Every structure is written in C-alpha cells, then in structure tokens.
Amino acid sequence: MHISQHEIFGEKMNQTIGGILSVAGIIGILFFGYQYLADSESFSVLGADVAVSTGDVVPVLISVVVFVIGLFVYRSK
C-alpha cells in the first residue's frame, strides 16, 4: 500500500487547522468564561447566597463549538 505525498500533506493540513481551532476554542472558553463569571453578582436572601449572571453565555458556547470542531478536524484522516 503506497501513501501519496498528497495524502500526507492533507493529513498534516488537517492536524494544523484542527490544532489552531482547538487552541482558539480553549482561549475563547477561558477569556469569555472569565468575562461571564465576572459579570455574575451574588447576594444573600434569607441566609442563602444567590448568584445571578448578567453575562452573555453565547460567546462561551461558540468557543466550545469551535474547540469541538477543532478536535474532530485534528483527528480526521
């Protein structure tokens, strides 16, 4: 069985793109997750602490999707 240079190049390209997407997803999760947590407020009601978030969860979810897509691309052949 002979593997062509084109197949090797394509596999390396998938690994590169997948790695970039995965790292971008992790950075997005950390950055937007921190912002989301920073936008949360906590107050006490009848002795119980209640946390209310005013942050936007959509950028965090998009970052998770980018990370997962990056993993799939990285592992594809």
N, C-alpha and C positions, 0 to 999 in steps of 0.2 A: 504494500500500500504506500503510495507516494503522496506526500503532503506538499502542495504547491506553495510558492512564496506568497501568492495572493491570499491563500487561506491563513497563513501565519500572520501576514500583515493585518488582515481583517480581525483576527483574534486579538492581536495586540492593540488595535484601534478600539475594539470593544472594551478591553480592560482599561485603557486610558480614559475613555469617555465615561465608563462606569465609575472609575475611581474619582474623577473630577466631580461627577454628580453626587456621589456618596459624601465626599468631603464638603461640598457646598450644602448638602442637606443637613449634615451634622452642624456646620457653622450656623445655618439658619435656625435649627432647633435650639441651639444654645443662645443665640442672640435674641430671637423672638420669644423664646421661652422665658428668658430673663426679663424682657420687657413686659410680658404678660404677668409674671409674678410681681414685678414692681408696681404694676397698675392695680394690684389687689389691695383691698382695705380690710382691716379686721376691727371688730368692735365686740363688746360684751353685752349679751342680753340674758338677764336672769342668771348670771354666773357662768354662762356658756359663751365661748368665743365663736363668733360667726365671721367667716371670711366672704367677702363679696368682691368679685373681679369686675373691673370696668374695662379690662383689656380686650383686644380683638384676638380670637383664637385662630382665625383663618390663616394668617402667615405661618403659624406653628404647624397647622395641618398640611399646608402646601410644602413646607420643609420636610415633613415626614414622608409625603408622597415622592418628592424628589429623591430623598435618601433611598427609599424602597426601589424606585425605578433604577437608580444607580447601581444598587446591588444586583438586580436582575440583569442589567446590561453587562455588568462586570462578569457575571457567572455564565452568560450565554456564549455559545460556541458558534 
